[in-house]
Structures are given as C-alpha cells and as structure tokens.
Amino acid sequence: MRAITVRDRAAGVGGLTLTDLPYPHAAENDVIVRVHAAGFTPGELDWPATWTDRAGRDRTPTVPGHELSGTVAALGYGTTGLSVGQRVFGMADWARDGSLAEFTAVEARNLAPLPADIDHTVAAALPISGLTAWQGLFDHAHLTTGQRVLVHGAAGAVGSIAVQLAREVGAYVIGTGRAGARDAVLGLGAQSFVDLGAADWDSVGEVDVVFDVIGGDVLARSTALVGPGGTAVTIAEPPTVRPKDGRAVFFVVEPDRARLVDLAERVRSGRLTPAVGVVRPLAEAADAFVRRHPAGRTIIQVADE
Ligand SMILES: NC(=O)c1ccc[n+]([C@@H]2O[C@H](COP(=O)([O-])OP(=O)(O)OC[C@H]3O[C@@H](n4cnc5c(N)ncnc54)[C@H](OP(=O)(O)O)[C@@H]3O)[C@@H](O)[C@H]2O)c1
C-alpha cells in the first residue's frame, strides 16, 4: 500500500516521502481502516511519539497523520462494535503509524461510525479539533452558560470549533487572532474580536475561562485575566503561571467515541462546521506539510469513496 513515511528526524519535513509499505497488522480490538481522507498537524514531526513507541523504542519509518475518515477494511481478533464496510472516522494513536496511508490500524475505541451524509473530507477535520475543543472547554474548564471565555487562535482548526461550542452553550465569546481573522471569527459567532497584534489586547476585562492554543507570552498575559474560580486551559504547553485564584490546565486530547458521535450529529444538523482548508492528494502530502495555507485544516484525500 502507498503511505507517506519519514525515517530521519534530522531531515524533518524534507524527509517525508511517498513509499510502498506492507499492509498493516490488526492486533486485538483493532480495526484496519481504508483511509479516504486524513488530517495531520504541521508540528507533529517534533513530537517524541512520532519517533518512538510507547516503550520509547525507535519506530521509524513512521507514517504521520492522526485524523482519519474512511471505511472498515478488516477487524482484529475480538473486535466488536464496528463492521467491515462501515464508514468510520476518528483518531490514530500518537505512537503508531498514522493516517497518511491507504490503510491504517487503529484501536476500535478511537473510532466512531460516520453518518452517510457527512463527507470524508469534512469528517477528517473533526476528530482532533472537535475533541480538543470540547475537552478543553467543558471537561477541563467546566464552561457554562453566561460565563465569559477568551478563545485564542479563534479562526484556526481548534479555536474555530471552540468558538462554536462555547456560543452554543450560551457563553460570551471573545475570539482572538491576527487582525485579518476578525471577520471569520465574528462570523463563527464570537461576540467580540481581539487583535493579538494590538499592544493592549489584554484589556478585555475579567474572564471565567481562557482557551489557549498559542502558549508563551499570550498564555501568560491572558492567565492574569482569569477571575476567581476560573480556568486557563491550554493545548500549547505546560503553563508556567497560574491564575491568582483559579486553575491552569495543560492537556493532550484523548479519543472519545461517544463524543465523536455527538460532534458528528452537530455537523449533520448544521450546528457545527469544522474548518476545512485545502484538500490535496496523498502524493502531495509532503508538500502540504511545508506550504502554509489560509485558515482551516489541510486535508489529504487518500482515496475516493
Ligand atoms: N494538546 C493537544 O491535545 C492539542 C490538540 C490539537 C492541537 N494542538 C496544538 O494546538 C495548536 C493549534 O492547533 P490548530 O490545529 O488550531 O492550529 P491552526 O489551525 O494553525 O490554528 C492556530 C490559530 O492561531 C493563530 N495564531 C497562532 N499564533 C498566533 C499569534 N502569535 N498571534 C495571533 N494569532 C496566532 C493562527 O493564525 P495564523 O494561521 O495566521 O498563524 C491560527 O488562526 C498547534 O500548536 C497544535 O499542535 C494541541
């Protein structure tokens, strides 16, 4: 099967090549997915799990990509809940070969059924961004109706979903980004927009929740805005400062089949729109890693349905 692989950490994205690989092995509770569309995170070649397995052993050559949408091609020993031919979408494990391949092995619990009326290219943009936004806002920061939330990078893949979910729960949403993102962020439903290029961007007043995707100085300055009992949640890096009378949380997104089902239902009913950027074929995946595209997840179309 064809796959994008990388062997040499020092070569970085320059080392990404289209390769012929053996068909993946299905372990217990695994599903072999025939991938139709895949997503990747531009920075994932810097993650330790891209290069080593869970025991810390070298696992190169590595297939990148951790979001996928496709059909079940085969089931591992004892796998239940999904059937061959079924449409599915979800997350590939961080420390295993990923989704930039014609077939990939994924634990069944990382996948959810994909309704027939959601396109694979849309579904592939949903798992990491949707679960990250949900878990950050609700599982970690406990955002509720009437609270004020500051969402950084609000035009991006994760931020744009966080804005939509926060609005739906009845929060007051302040979205941030570069000046050019203003219309997109307000169009997603944010009540106000803050240009992070402005010197006084942090004069927005007290908030209950900060949802950060940027880290560094942006995270540090916004942490100071968190009011009593509030939370600064970040997906960028472990925080070095904490709110005076609140919590700071860094987390890595976890797979969650039930939540994927819920997110897909929101997409079907028009309540949630994932930010799909450009769609490119597998042969162009290496180039897609290096070429910056306008807002939205770059999706790699691996096969037609
Ligand atoms: N911990 C986790 O579980 C987890 C999960 C998902 C993602 N992540 C990480 O979270 C980050 C965001 O992911 P994403 O998929 O949402 O990325 P993305 O689609 O590129 O969105 C990031 C957004 O933030 C904006 N931005 C970044 N730095 C900025 C700055 N200094 N000033 C103003 N705007 C800025 C970007 O604008 P421009 O496009 O103009 O730069 C973009 O709109 C990535 O580093 C990713 O690796 C972590």
The ligand as an SDF file (V2000), in Angstrom:
LIG
                    3D

 48 52  0  0  0  0  0  0  0  0999 V2000
   -2.5700   19.3930   23.2610 N   0  0  0  0  0  0  0  0  0  0  0  0
   -3.3930   18.9180   22.3520 C   0  0  0  0  0  0  0  0  0  0  0  0
   -4.0820   17.9270   22.5700 O   0  0  0  0  0  0  0  0  0  0  0  0
   -3.5060   19.5940   21.0180 C   0  0  0  0  0  0  0  0  0  0  0  0
   -4.5690   19.2380   20.1700 C   0  0  0  0  0  0  0  0  0  0  0  0
   -4.7130   19.9100   18.9450 C   0  0  0  0  0  0  0  0  0  0  0  0
   -3.7930   20.8940   18.5940 C   0  0  0  0  0  0  0  0  0  0  0  0
   -2.7610   21.1820   19.4450 N   0  0  0  0  0  0  0  0  0  0  0  0
   -1.8050   22.2660   19.1060 C   0  0  0  0  0  0  0  0  0  0  0  0
   -2.5430   23.4810   19.1980 O   0  0  0  0  0  0  0  0  0  0  0  0
   -2.0490   24.4230   18.2670 C   0  0  0  0  0  0  0  0  0  0  0  0
   -3.1920   24.9720   17.4290 C   0  0  0  0  0  0  0  0  0  0  0  0
   -3.7240   23.9220   16.6280 O   0  0  0  0  0  0  0  0  0  0  0  0
   -4.6940   24.2490   15.4150 P   0  0  0  0  0  0  0  0  0  0  0  0
   -4.8800   22.9650   14.7070 O   0  0  0  0  0  0  0  0  0  0  0  0
   -5.8750   25.0080   15.8800 O   0  0  0  0  0  0  0  0  0  0  0  0
   -3.7660   25.2090   14.5360 O   0  0  0  0  0  0  0  0  0  0  0  0
   -4.2110   26.2920   13.4410 P   0  0  0  0  0  0  0  0  0  0  0  0
   -5.3490   25.7770   12.6340 O   0  0  0  0  0  0  0  0  0  0  0  0
   -2.9690   26.7190   12.7520 O   0  0  0  0  0  0  0  0  0  0  0  0
   -4.7950   27.4960   14.3350 O   0  0  0  0  0  0  0  0  0  0  0  0
   -3.9980   28.3220   15.1120 C   0  0  0  0  0  0  0  0  0  0  0  0
   -4.5890   29.7220   15.0040 C   0  0  0  0  0  0  0  0  0  0  0  0
   -3.9140   30.5760   15.9200 O   0  0  0  0  0  0  0  0  0  0  0  0
   -3.4330   31.7210   15.2050 C   0  0  0  0  0  0  0  0  0  0  0  0
   -2.1980   32.1710   15.8320 N   0  0  0  0  0  0  0  0  0  0  0  0
   -1.1210   31.4190   16.1480 C   0  0  0  0  0  0  0  0  0  0  0  0
   -0.1720   32.1820   16.7310 N   0  0  0  0  0  0  0  0  0  0  0  0
   -0.6770   33.4470   16.7600 C   0  0  0  0  0  0  0  0  0  0  0  0
   -0.1930   34.6810   17.2470 C   0  0  0  0  0  0  0  0  0  0  0  0
    1.0220   34.7940   17.8070 N   0  0  0  0  0  0  0  0  0  0  0  0
   -0.9830   35.7730   17.1300 N   0  0  0  0  0  0  0  0  0  0  0  0
   -2.2050   35.6950   16.5680 C   0  0  0  0  0  0  0  0  0  0  0  0
   -2.7290   34.5520   16.0950 N   0  0  0  0  0  0  0  0  0  0  0  0
   -1.9750   33.4220   16.1960 C   0  0  0  0  0  0  0  0  0  0  0  0
   -3.1930   31.2130   13.7960 C   0  0  0  0  0  0  0  0  0  0  0  0
   -3.1520   32.2730   12.8920 O   0  0  0  0  0  0  0  0  0  0  0  0
   -2.1760   32.1340   11.5920 P   0  0  0  0  0  0  0  0  0  0  0  0
   -2.6900   30.9620   10.8050 O   0  0  0  0  0  0  0  0  0  0  0  0
   -2.3360   33.4500   10.9160 O   0  0  0  0  0  0  0  0  0  0  0  0
   -0.8040   31.8740   12.1350 O   0  0  0  0  0  0  0  0  0  0  0  0
   -4.4180   30.3030   13.6140 C   0  0  0  0  0  0  0  0  0  0  0  0
   -5.5650   31.0310   13.2630 O   0  0  0  0  0  0  0  0  0  0  0  0
   -0.9750   23.6970   17.4620 C   0  0  0  0  0  0  0  0  0  0  0  0
    0.2910   24.0210   18.0120 O   0  0  0  0  0  0  0  0  0  0  0  0
   -1.2850   22.2280   17.6850 C   0  0  0  0  0  0  0  0  0  0  0  0
   -0.1370   21.4120   17.5880 O   0  0  0  0  0  0  0  0  0  0  0  0
   -2.6040   20.5620   20.6390 C   0  0  0  0  0  0  0  0  0  0  0  0
  1  2  1  0
  2  3  2  0
  2  4  1  0
  4  5  1  0
  4 48  2  0
  5  6  2  0
  6  7  1  0
  7  8  2  0
  8  9  1  0
  8 48  1  0
  9 10  1  0
  9 46  1  0
 10 11  1  0
 11 12  1  0
 11 44  1  0
 12 13  1  0
 13 14  1  0
 14 15  2  0
 14 16  1  0
 14 17  1  0
 17 18  1  0
 18 19  2  0
 18 20  1  0
 18 21  1  0
 21 22  1  0
 22 23  1  0
 23 24  1  0
 23 42  1  0
 24 25  1  0
 25 26  1  0
 25 36  1  0
 26 27  1  0
 26 35  1  0
 27 28  2  0
 28 29  1  0
 29 30  1  0
 29 35  2  0
 30 31  1  0
 30 32  2  0
 32 33  1  0
 33 34  2  0
 34 35  1  0
 36 37  1  0
 36 42  1  0
 37 38  1  0
 38 39  2  0
 38 40  1  0
 38 41  1  0
 42 43  1  0
 44 45  1  0
 44 46  1  0
 46 47  1  0
M  CHG  2   8   1  16  -1
M  END
$$$$
